[in-house]
């Protein structure tokens, strides 16, 4: 019932930056946690970053210090600011949102880091 739509993916040079957006069809206030996951070819989907309703954040060790998750309640969006991108960051990035009763996923947006 909750729709999530990612945008902002693309091709970027190593060391570059990119910001991903996730637009939700419902107020962000109904989610106790929202986050970003990614899946590279041949690999398992992994948690990249998440933010709880209380504003607490968790980052994968591989992105700590480089990525920042944030939210904008007015725009019903969460963001993933990605800096100092590496080729290993190449993956399809998915937005996730969880309520106490259900979870939702976006369709994903491709991020390719290559020179």
C-alpha positions in Angstrom: 0.0 0.0 0.0 3.0 2.3 0.6 4.8 3.2 -2.6 8.5 4.1 -2.7 10.2 5.5 -5.7 14.0 5.9 -5.9 15.8 8.4 -8.2 19.2 9.9 -8.7 21.2 7.0 -9.8 23.7 7.2 -12.6 27.3 6.9 -13.7 29.9 8.7 -11.7 33.7 8.8 -11.6 35.6 7.2 -8.7 35.9 9.9 -6.0 32.8 11.6 -7.1 29.5 12.2 -5.4 25.9 11.3 -6.0 22.6 11.8 -4.1 19.8 9.3 -4.2 16.2 10.2 -3.3 13.3 8.1 -2.2 9.8 9.5 -2.5 7.2 7.9 -0.3 3.4 7.9 -0.9 2.7 8.3 2.8 4.0 10.6 5.6 7.4 9.5 6.8 6.0 9.7 10.3 4.3 6.3 10.0 7.7 4.5 9.5 9.7 3.4 12.5 12.7 2.9 10.3 13.7 3.8 6.7 16.8 2.8 4.9 18.9 2.2 1.9 20.1 -1.2 0.7 22.2 -2.2 -2.3 22.8 -5.3 -4.3 25.8 -5.7 -6.6 25.9 -8.4 -9.3 26.5 -11.8 -7.8 26.2 -10.5 -4.3 23.6 -10.5 -1.5 21.5 -7.4 -0.8 23.1 -5.5 2.0 22.1 -2.7 4.3 23.8 0.5 3.5 22.2 3.0 5.9 19.1 3.4 8.0 17.4 6.0 10.0 14.9 5.4 12.8 11.9 7.5 13.7 14.0 8.9 16.5 16.7 10.0 14.2 19.3 7.3 15.0 21.4 6.2 12.1 23.3 3.0 11.3 25.8 2.7 8.4 27.5 -0.3 6.9 31.2 -0.3 7.8 32.1 0.0 4.1 30.3 3.4 3.8 30.9 5.0 7.2 32.3 8.5 6.8 31.4 8.6 3.1 27.6 8.2 3.0 24.9 10.2 4.9 21.2 9.3 5.2 18.7 12.0 5.8 15.0 12.7 5.6 12.7 15.6 4.7 9.2 15.1 6.2 7.7 17.9 4.2 8.8 16.4 0.9 8.1 12.8 2.1 11.6 11.8 1.0 14.7 10.3 2.4 18.1 10.8 0.8 21.4 9.1 0.6 24.3 11.5 0.0 27.2 9.5 -1.3 30.7 11.0 -1.4 34.1 9.6 -2.3 32.5 6.9 -4.3 34.4 3.7 -5.1 33.9 1.1 -7.9 32.8 -1.3 -5.2 29.8 1.0 -4.5 28.5 0.0 -7.9 25.1 -1.6 -7.3 21.4 -1.2 -7.5 20.3 0.8 -4.6 16.9 0.2 -3.0 14.8 2.2 -0.6 13.1 0.5 2.3 10.5 1.6 4.8 9.1 -0.3 7.7 5.9 0.3 9.8 5.0 -1.9 12.7 2.7 -3.9 10.3 4.5 -4.1 7.0 7.5 -3.2 4.9 7.9 -1.6 1.5 10.6 -1.6 -1.1 11.2 0.6 -4.1 12.2 -0.6 -7.5 15.8 0.4 -7.2 18.1 2.8 -9.0 21.4 1.9 -10.6 24.6 3.5 -9.4 27.7 2.8 -11.4 31.1 4.1 -10.3 33.6 3.8 -13.0 36.4 5.7 -14.8 
